[in-house]
Amino acid sequence: MEIKKQTNLRGELTVPGDKSISHRAVMFGSLAQGTTKITHFLEGADCLSTISCFRKMGIDIERNASEILVHGKGLHGLSAPSETLDVGNSGTTTRLISGILAGQSFTSELNGDASIQSRPMKRIMTPLLSMGADIVSLRGNGCAPLRITGKPLHAAHYQSPVASAQVKSCVLLAGMYADGITSVTEPVLSRNHTELMLNGFGANVQTEIHSDGSATASILPCEELYGQKILVPGDISSAAYFIAAGLLTPGSEILLKNVGINPTRDGMLRVCKAMGADITLLNASTEGEPTADLLIRTSSLHGTTVEGEIIPTLIDEIPMIAVMAAFAEGTTVIRDAQELKVKESDRIAVVTEGLKRMGTDIQPTDDGMIIHGGKPLHGAEINSYLDHRIAMSFAVAGTICDGTLTIKDGDCVKISYPEFYEDLYSLGK
Ligand code: S3P
């Protein structure tokens, strides 16, 4: 994929639906009584993997141009799949569905692509095993493929060492099938879409934020979920590429419509502001998931420090923030972000490799990176390592830098943003 240089980004854009919310809408809709109608669903490969898994368990899911209809069969209505559930590249599908499968009355197997087969699953196996689940890593390496034999589950408390919405959601979903109150404490509050949406479907989830910043989510055993209408907001993780492009590209003014700004996801906006960004929130709405239109104007950016509690709220945006930091004046330090090493690629290593190739002075650290920005950057050959967020972050870099930037396996953007390149070229000159 060869990236074209751009100037003067102008106009409006509606980014695709939120990936985390789209996954959950299909999952909870499948477990609900009645039909769930999902509007602005993300038609990315990851969410399509979730649809395919639930279809294999007997759920009728209709896709038409404007919405998805999930004809749920209730909490105990899934049927045993006759083949392995293919989760593709999707960590969210793997970890959330495992919590659901642990409480069923059948055995199932999950597998996905090479990236999924190297991502850590012990983080969900440990709490599920403590609830009495039968979950096995078939190669004994703590990764997929996984075999899960449904069992009666016991309520448990899990103290998670990582702030991970996937781990938290897995435990809460298993907790729906348990014999008492199940809870999970994480060191910092991670995205809370599961808690919000499950309550909307009729479950009983409570959240407590403790004085040290840690957070506990608890769920009661669940009798029934009820089908809902879900309007999926634009994904702030997809908006991030256009926020960065608008800020960094000379002569730009772009309006990103209806972007989700849930405070557990909005860290990118706060970091941009700290870097000197001109971003205005318009038409803010707090009905359901909070949303706003984001007006982005070209800004001269300076370095900042990104650390601590903000990290889970921008974890997927760090590759883009690192690229922004390379163009900004001064030094940016990113720390407390060890989780980057176990995403779709090792994002500390891969971002460092790409930015070094473009001429950036960057040092990887054990939990982040140190970027000395402001040097002129040049085009290069960038390996995406099949990681959609790496491809999109460097595509934005390629629209700004001098010379030609090419991205190996650039079509991996289809995981979360199939129309990314069309949208990228729709705004500029
Ligand atoms: C997600 C949670 C995050 C995030 C991922 C989506 C979710 O992962 O990086 O892209 O939808 O719950 P972790 O839970 O591993 O932090």
Residues whose N, C-alpha, C, O or C-beta is under 5 A from the ligand:
A	BS01	S3P	S20 T92 A163 S164 A165 Q166 V167 I315 D316
